[in-house]
């Protein structure tokens, strides 16, 4: 019983130590993840925007999945309206 309490305390202390260690890096990690997501979205939708994409055959099946995030992406990239002529999301 006492051993379980000590283990629980160490688990809790370890959790708080990890949180304190990772806290300063969270924004940098989130920014890097967002940049990778933006690049991936550009790769997936590049063929629709007129940029040749050698992997278009493989990224074509991902377009329906990523369409729900497309509006947020094009606004984050600084485009007020959808850059796609045949797809209006705004």
TAJOVEN-V372665 format. One record per backbone hydrogen bond with DSSP energy under -0.5 kcal/mol. NH is the residue of the N-H (numbers start at 1). CO is the residue of the C=O. If there is no record, write none. Layout:
nh | co
NH | CO
NH | CO
This chain:
nh | co
5 | 1
6 | 2
7 | 3
8 | 4
9 | 5
10 | 6
11 | 7
12 | 8
13 | 9
14 | 10
15 | 11
16 | 12
17 | 13
18 | 14
19 | 15
20 | 16
21 | 17
22 | 18
23 | 19
25 | 22
26 | 22
26 | 23
29 | 25
30 | 26
31 | 27
32 | 28
33 | 29
34 | 30
35 | 31
36 | 32
37 | 33
38 | 34
39 | 35
40 | 36
41 | 37
42 | 38
43 | 39
44 | 40
45 | 41
46 | 42
49 | 45
49 | 46
50 | 47
51 | 46
52 | 50
56 | 53
58 | 55
59 | 55
60 | 56
62 | 59
63 | 59
63 | 60
66 | 62
67 | 63
69 | 66
70 | 66
70 | 67
71 | 67
73 | 69
74 | 70
75 | 71
76 | 72
77 | 73
78 | 75
79 | 74
80 | 78
85 | 83
87 | 84
89 | 87
